[in-house]
Amino acid sequence: MSSSIDYNYIIQRIPEETISALMTDSVFSDIDEEVIQEFISDADAIVDNAMSLRYIYPYEFTDEILGEKAFKMLRRWKFALVRQMMYARKYDDEEMKEINRQHKDVMTKLERLQKGEIEVAGLAMKHYSPKNLIFSKKNEQVFTNDRLTAYDNRTA
């Protein structure tokens, strides 16, 4: 099972007539699957990049059942992002309130996940915490010649 979605995943959830109305220009009657694939790639990148900060990628299960549930959740998140991209081609914010709300919910969850405020059960996490990486509380360069020279002198 994969955390990715594809065109078939989309058409199982949005009727083809609706997709056709969203994705076609007035001149053409065919659905532009290539554009939908680009949206899917964008959604994959958004979710997977956010997840890769804290989780091993490609994803590894810590528990088979919870891992499958995590993949289903990731696919729903990706679907919400793709759907918002599709609807945004034709409608304005007033007509897309519910879709925009779901999109915002996904983006908020991804942000909280990156900050370590929430976790996804069933997927293996990286062994370091992003909070423990080197950073400066002041707005100054962390690695300067003086500091590196001092370090070199201690290790010599």
C-alpha positions as CSV (number, residue, x, y, z in Angstrom):
1,M,0.0,0.0,0.0
2,S,1.2,3.5,-0.8
3,S,0.6,6.9,0.7
4,S,0.4,8.4,-2.9
5,I,-2.8,9.0,-4.8
6,D,-3.4,8.8,-8.5
7,Y,-5.9,9.8,-11.1
8,N,-8.2,6.9,-10.3
9,Y,-8.2,7.9,-6.6
10,I,-9.5,11.3,-7.7
11,I,-12.2,10.1,-10.1
12,Q,-13.5,7.6,-7.5
13,R,-14.2,10.6,-5.2
14,I,-15.2,13.4,-7.6
15,P,-17.7,12.5,-10.5
16,E,-16.1,12.8,-13.9
17,E,-18.7,15.3,-15.0
18,T,-17.6,17.6,-12.1
19,I,-13.9,17.0,-13.0
20,S,-14.7,17.8,-16.6
21,A,-16.4,21.0,-15.7
22,L,-13.4,22.0,-13.5
23,M,-10.6,21.0,-15.7
24,T,-11.7,21.8,-19.2
25,D,-11.5,25.1,-21.1
26,S,-14.6,26.1,-23.0
27,V,-12.8,25.1,-26.2
28,F,-12.0,21.6,-25.2
29,S,-14.3,18.9,-23.9
30,D,-11.7,16.4,-22.6
31,I,-10.4,16.2,-19.1
32,D,-6.8,17.4,-18.9
33,E,-5.3,14.4,-16.9
34,E,-1.8,15.9,-17.2
35,V,-2.8,18.9,-15.2
36,I,-4.5,16.7,-12.5
37,Q,-1.2,14.6,-12.4
38,E,0.7,17.9,-11.8
39,F,-1.7,18.7,-8.9
40,I,-1.2,15.2,-7.5
41,S,2.6,15.7,-7.7
42,D,2.3,19.0,-5.9
43,A,0.2,17.5,-3.2
44,D,2.6,14.6,-2.8
45,A,5.5,17.1,-2.5
46,I,3.7,19.3,0.1
47,V,2.7,16.4,2.4
48,D,5.8,14.3,1.9
49,N,8.2,17.3,2.5
50,A,6.3,18.2,5.7
51,M,6.4,14.6,6.9
52,S,10.1,14.1,6.0
53,L,11.2,16.5,8.7
54,R,10.2,14.1,11.4
55,Y,9.5,10.8,9.7
56,I,11.7,8.3,7.8
57,Y,11.0,8.6,4.1
58,P,10.1,6.4,2.3
59,Y,7.7,5.7,5.1
60,E,8.3,2.7,7.4
61,F,5.6,1.2,9.5
62,T,6.1,0.7,13.2
63,D,2.8,-1.1,13.3
64,E,1.0,-2.6,10.3
65,I,-2.5,-1.6,11.3
66,L,-1.6,1.9,12.4
67,G,0.7,2.3,9.4
68,E,-2.2,1.5,7.0
69,K,-4.4,4.0,8.8
70,A,-1.6,6.6,8.6
71,F,-1.4,6.0,4.8
72,K,-5.1,6.4,4.5
73,M,-4.9,9.7,6.3
74,L,-2.0,10.9,4.2
75,R,-4.0,10.1,1.0
76,R,-7.0,12.0,2.4
77,W,-4.7,15.0,3.1
78,K,-3.3,14.8,-0.5
79,F,-6.8,14.5,-1.9
80,A,-8.0,17.6,-0.1
81,L,-5.0,19.6,-1.5
82,V,-5.6,18.3,-5.1
83,R,-9.3,19.0,-4.8
84,Q,-8.6,22.6,-3.7
85,M,-6.2,23.1,-6.6
86,M,-8.8,21.8,-9.1
87,Y,-11.7,23.9,-7.8
88,A,-9.5,27.0,-7.6
89,R,-9.3,26.9,-11.4
90,K,-13.0,27.8,-11.7
91,Y,-14.4,29.2,-8.5
92,D,-13.7,32.0,-6.1
93,D,-13.3,31.8,-2.4
94,E,-17.0,32.4,-1.6
95,E,-18.0,29.3,-3.7
96,M,-15.3,27.2,-2.1
97,K,-15.8,27.8,1.6
98,E,-15.9,24.1,2.6
99,I,-13.1,23.1,0.2
100,N,-10.9,25.9,1.5
101,R,-11.6,25.0,5.1
102,Q,-10.5,21.4,4.5
103,H,-7.4,22.7,2.7
104,K,-6.6,25.0,5.6
105,D,-7.1,22.1,8.1
106,V,-4.6,19.9,6.2
107,M,-2.1,22.7,6.0
108,T,-2.5,23.5,9.7
109,K,-2.0,19.8,10.6
110,L,1.1,19.7,8.5
111,E,2.5,22.8,10.2
112,R,1.7,21.3,13.6
113,L,3.3,18.0,12.6
114,Q,6.5,19.8,11.5
115,K,6.7,21.7,14.9
116,G,6.3,18.4,16.7
117,E,2.9,19.3,18.2
118,I,1.2,16.2,16.7
119,E,2.5,12.8,15.6
120,V,1.3,10.2,13.1
121,A,1.0,6.9,14.8
122,G,2.2,3.9,12.9
123,L,5.1,5.5,11.0
124,A,8.8,5.4,12.0
125,M,10.2,8.7,13.2
126,K,13.7,9.9,12.7
127,H,15.9,9.5,15.7
128,Y,16.7,13.2,16.1
129,S,14.5,16.0,17.0
130,P,14.6,19.1,14.7
131,K,14.5,21.1,18.0
132,N,17.9,19.8,18.8
133,L,19.6,20.9,15.7
134,I,22.2,23.7,15.9
135,F,20.7,27.1,16.0
136,S,21.4,30.5,17.5
137,K,18.9,32.2,19.7
138,K,20.4,35.5,18.7
139,N,20.4,36.7,15.1
140,E,24.1,36.0,14.6
141,Q,26.2,33.6,12.6
142,V,26.8,30.4,14.5
143,F,30.0,29.3,12.8
144,T,32.5,32.2,12.7
145,N,36.3,32.1,12.2
146,D,36.8,32.9,15.9
147,R,34.6,30.1,17.1
148,L,36.1,27.6,14.6
149,T,39.6,28.6,15.5
150,A,38.8,28.1,19.2
151,Y,37.4,24.7,18.4
152,D,40.4,23.7,16.3
153,N,42.7,24.8,19.2
154,R,40.8,22.6,21.7
155,T,41.0,19.5,19.4
156,A,44.7,19.9,18.6
